[in-house]
Amino acid sequence: MTDNAAHPQDIPAAAADGRDAPAERRDLADVPAVEVIGTVTVHLMSAAAVKLGLAENGEADLDLDEARKLITALAGLITAAAPEIGSQHAGPLRDGLRTLQLAFREASPFPDEPGQGPGEKFTGAVYARA
């Protein structure tokens, strides 16, 4: 039987500019947890932005049900990880999450009540700054 599972040593290292660096590979054991958490959150944020119609294809990719799931998962991850990764790392992630939560509210034809939006069970109600 063939093993088709990805192995940690096969994970490409990210280049400084955010693109994959195919020539370089890093052993997952050498990657700090804060970097793994940051990478996962960036992927969730990017996917949520696409589902909110904020990417290249715009509203063609709009799917609020999918965006809600991604934003809720992101909120849970950031909320759980914040005490472990520290405010210097969690602060920018929270800002990005808040921006997505507000974009979701704006994209919704029938916005959720405050505290009922995606991820707000983890973050509390999100309001636009005046």
Secondary structure, 3 states (H helix, E strand, C coil): CCCCCCCHHHCEEECCCCCEEEEEECCHHHCCHHHHHHHHHHHHHHHHHHHCCCCCCHHHHCCHHHHHHHHHHHHHHHHHHHHHHCHHHHHHHHHHHHHHHHHHHHHCCCCCCCCCCCCHHHHCCCCCCC
